[in-house]
Amino acid sequence: MARQPKEPKRPKRKEPKPKYTAERNIPGAFEGETVTRRRFMTGTVHTAGAVAAGAFTLPALGFAVGPLFQGHPPRWVDVGATTDFPADTYVPKIVTLTPGIGEIGKTTVYMRKRNPSIDTEPADQYNQFIAISTRCMHVGCPVRYVSATQRFVCPCHGGVYDFRGIRTGGPPVRPLDRFYTRVRVDRVQLGPRYSNNSALHRFSPRDPGEPLDGIGQYLYPSRPTARKLPG
Amino acid sequence: MRLPKLPAPPTPRILQPRPARPGEGNGKRPADPLEAAREAGVSAADWIDERTSLSGGVRWLLFRKVPRGTNWFYTLGSATMFAFLSQAVTGVFLAMYYDPSPTHAYESVRYITNTAFLGAFVRGMHKWGSSVMIVLIFLHMGRTFYFGAYKYPRELNWVIGVVLVVLTLMMGLTGYLLPLDQRSYWATIVAVNLNGTGPLVGPYLADFLRGGPDFGATTLSRFYSIHMLLIPGAIAALIGAHLYLVAKLGTTAPPWLKAEPDPELRKAEA
């Protein structure tokens, strides 16, 4: 092992010790200490307090907002035989949308058979029977079907919809919502709700008052837990 | 033979004659029961004050100097606070009978109204008192605005007051659902859907209020909890802050009073 050439010896200079605590007048510190015991303990106590407060606040908050992220598998309820529903007028059916809460879980749904001469939207397995929600798309009052004029009318603020549920007057912002329907052995089953834009293009269910045409579909995002049914 | 005399057994303390205390005896008793009661009250207050020093704070809060021209309009804030206290007290007792479940809420409200002793009266106080509180809080707000009492250094108190107005309106909204009749139900549907029309956050806010995408099993209890715990707690805390600032900053003189410089000061300036 070759000896390293010896460096020329510099006059030894004393490294100045940092005067952190002295400059800041922090009492009770050893010389050169950057984190005094007092500062360390203060930080520890604050951290412990934050952890303790978070330990009950965060679960409580999660508990309160949890239902927003809760998905529900689609419920299909029997609403009658396929022969119960004509193609030229609506039959009101009372169905339970939310079970277990009595009267307020029920709603009226207007139903008819699909009529290819009127219903121009593409047919698929979910719209052989048309099920119109009675929830007005202004602020959610219940609409009523008036057979004399073949219109849906809302008693609250004068919303009017035509036979297909498309808005023809008043403040509503989109056509009436619909429900998926399917046929199982000559029985009609009613599934989850979906929303439409004015071209009756399907969207995942939105609340009333939320337009779905143009920029509306982006301003009112869908729920991550309630998607369109595939197909 | 004489027996030595034994010492007498010690008398129980309770049987020993008590020496007269200073101020008692010799005709120095409190003259009448009224005075005795007053002295008892004074000594009880002294007992508490010796241990808490509360009297200074009470004096600071209650015995303030108020400007000349202070008039009845200045009582609207206290009136609003008493309306809130009335709502709090009647609400606590209504909660003893009310059942926040969707299937029993209406029946329990009907029981309060028709069967419970004084139920219709207490519920009526709560129902009409809510309107009274809203009217009073807006009159108080108007008084503050027209008297210019929101100006420096009282801006923060104005901000707290505006938050209190919003919280009071939220009390009205959440309380409206609780009887769960047709009017409550549809009013709440409409109100929540109005919340939903706010762009981007609206749908989530509506879902938060309902506890899900539809009016469901927990919506009523959610409104109930917000109505009787969350918002009243916030209102009580903010009223405390509001009152602290009122006592700290003092009240304003009515705007029609001209400022009159102290003659002593004027003399000194000249």
Interface residues (C-beta under 8 A of the other chain):
Chain A: A64 V65 P67 L68 Q70 L97 T98 G100 I101 G102 I104 G105 V139 G140 C141 P142 C156 P205 R206 D207 P208 G209 E210 L219 Y220 P221 R223 T225 A226
Chain B: P102 T103 L180 Y185 W186 I189 V190 V192 N193 L194 G196 T197 P199 L200 G202 P203 Y204 A206 D207 F208 G211 G212 P213 D214 F215 G216 A217 T218
